Amino acid sequence: MLQDVVDALGRLASPWAYVVIGGLAGAEAAAFVGLVFPGETALIVGGFLAYRGKVNLPVLIVVAVAAAIVGDSIGYEVGRVMGPPLRRSRLGRKVGDERWERAAEYVRAKGGRAVFLGRWVGVLRALVPTLSGMSGMRYRTFLPANVAGALTWAPAAVLVGYAAGESYREVGRAVGGTSLGLAVVVVATIAIVRNRRRRRRRSEG
């Protein structure tokens, strides 16, 4: 199913590509969509679309950053206003106690750094903003970390997809909600393999 969504995104073109990809990046924490479909994967596909010339790369990066900041801010407000009842709701039970506890411990241990660092891990990225609001973290502590995380994570994800080019499907599968660092490793591996093939062809030619 995940691969079907990736393929569908890969057929988009502007302006809908900006709307759908930005929406998925923003909804990751705002509506816990990231537990099902990582916003990171959407941005990697967006980078591929920029590689194909279907969207403008700088515009896509701006949209991705803005969507990430707004989405996490909504997630923070949801946690601040609704608090513990959210965890006991049907949606909260679907998230699962283990995920809630792991993310809550992460927020308690790292404080504001959890917002920035959690941006780079799929499950934490979906839950940390809400838990930050639930824990009583001040928004003036949350916002700078949220902005810093979005300004680094969103362009990195888009550029990974842009660099991967036609291999974006493999990168999207490899990420699968774990971390962007894995995607960087995959792209680097693809680049090395491509380079070796080129050299082999030249030597055989």
Order of alpha helices (4+ residues) and beta strands (2+ residues): alpha-alpha-alpha-alpha-alpha-alpha-alpha-alpha-alpha-alpha-alpha-alpha
